[in-house]
């Protein structure tokens, strides 16, 4: 399968090489995980080409994990409270 299908490489006036892909909504920048010499581009592999978006996604994931943890802690506290308040009737 050719992953470069529909991707065009252009060079800007400053000499920077940019890969563009034509999509349904127009042109978008592609952040390839391999350089032109075949070596791995670690920045694009890890971050998708944008550290800010990676940071935001990481923050959202941490918030979700903490929310799930808090939910289970509240359920555990409620279970303990019900066991002590009811005199052990929930066993």
C-alpha positions, -999 to 999 in steps of 0.1 A, spaced: 0 0 0 14 34 -9 10 58 20 24 87 0 -6 86 -24 -21 120 -27 7 137 -8 26 165 -24 60 179 -12 66 216 -16 94 239 -6 86 272 10 104 305 2 124 300 34 136 266 21 115 245 45 101 213 30 63 208 37 42 178 28 6 186 19 -24 163 13 -56 172 -5 -87 162 15 -124 168 15 -121 202 32 -90 213 13 -53 210 18 -37 200 51 -2 196 64 11 160 68 37 153 95 55 121 82 71 98 107 101 92 83 125 117 69 134 118 33 166 98 40 146 70 57 154 78 93 127 81 119 114 116 127 109 111 165 91 144 170 64 136 145 62 100 157 57 110 193 37 142 190 21 141 156 40 172 146 26 195 173 37 194 210 9 217 221 -19 193 209 0 164 225 1 183 258 -36 190 256 -45 154 248 -23 142 277 -40 167 301 -74 154 290 -63 118 295 -50 126 330 -82 143 340 -102 113 328 -80 88 347 -83 109 378 -121 111 374 -124 73 372 -101 70 402 -122 94 422 -154 76 412 -141 43 426 -129 60 458 -163 75 464 -180 41 458 -156 25 482 -163 52 509 -200 48 504 -198 10 508 -178 14 540 -202 40 553 -232 17 545 -215 -13 562 -208 7 594 -241 26 596 -263 -4 589 -245 -26 615 -232 -50 589 -265 -58 572 -250 -54 537 -227 -85 541 
